[in-house]
Amino acid sequence: MISAFLLTVPAAMPEAQKIEALIQAVANLEGAVFLRNGAEHAPKAAADHLRLKWRNAGRRVKTAPDFIRYCASGSSLSGQPYEIRLKDGRTVLARDWLWTELKRLEAER
């Protein structure tokens, strides 16, 4: 007999939904600055750029880790890593911040 508990366990979040949640988390970074190729960008502009890179990546990006690796870690033009200057003044690699955010998202499920 299958227990009722097993029937109520939520399904894992689809990968596209995880990617969109990561992009939205960037957009919602109040007081932060996204650093790309030596220029500063507002969180919403950074999110728009990441969404564009995701669209352009096509089938190459199948999972949220793929998205972080291929789209959100650095510039495909210059090879420079993307960084985020947080509200408290700390600067972190976007890749590291996104991995932490992905772990948080997955822990919520």
N, C-alpha and C positions, 0 to 999 in steps of 0.2 A: 504494500500500500504506500502511495506517495503522500508524504506529509503536506499539510497546508503551507508550512513554512517554505518548502521548496518551490511551491507555485507562486509565492509572493516575492521571491528574490528578484530585484530589478535587473533587467538585461544590461549588459555593458553598454556604455555610451558609444554610438557609432563614431568611427574615426573622423569623418567630416565634421561631426558635431564637436568633437574635441578640438579640432583645428580652428573652427570658428570661435569656440570658447577662448582659446589662446589668443587669437587676434583681438577679440573683444576685451580681454584682460589688458592687452597693450593699450587699446583705445581708452580704457578707463583709468589709466595710470595718472591720477591727478598730481599735478605739480612736477611731473617727470619730463625729461627731454630724451628723445631717441637720437643717438649719434650714428650717422651713416656717411661714410666717405668724407669725414671732416666737417660735415654740416649738421646743424641741429634741426630737429623736426619735432613738432608737437605730436603727442600720442595718437591723435586721430589720423594725422597724415602718415605716421608710421604704420598704423593698422591698415590704411588704404594701400600703402606700398606692399605690405606683406600679403594682403589679399590678392593684389595684382600678380605678385611673384607666384603665389599658389596656383592661380588660374593658368599662368604661363607654363608652369611645371607639368601640367597635364597628368598623364598616368604615372609619371615618375614618382609622384607623391601619393602613397596609398595609406599611410598611417601618420599619426601625430608626430612620432619620432622622425619619420621621413621629412615632414614639414619643417621641423626644427633644424634638421641636418642640412636640407637642400635649399630652403627658402629663408629661414629666419636667423641663421647664424652669422651671415656675413655677405658682403657684396660680391656678386658674381663678376662684376667689372674690375674692381680693384683688388679683391681678395682680402680686404680689411674686415675684421670682425665688427659686427654691430654691437653697440654698447647702449646702455640705458643709464642716464644720470637720474637717480631717484630723488624724490622730494627732500630727503635728508642730506643730499649732497654726495652720497656714495655713488660711484660709477661701477656698474657690473656688466659683464658680458651678457648680451641679450640671450645667447644660447643657454647660459647657466640659469638665468632668471626664468626662461621658458621651461626648462627641464623641471625646475622646482614647482612652477605653476602646474605643469602636466601631472606631476606626482600628487599635488594637492587635489586636482580635479578627479583623478582616478581614485583617490582615497575617499572622496565624497560618495562614490557610487557603491 
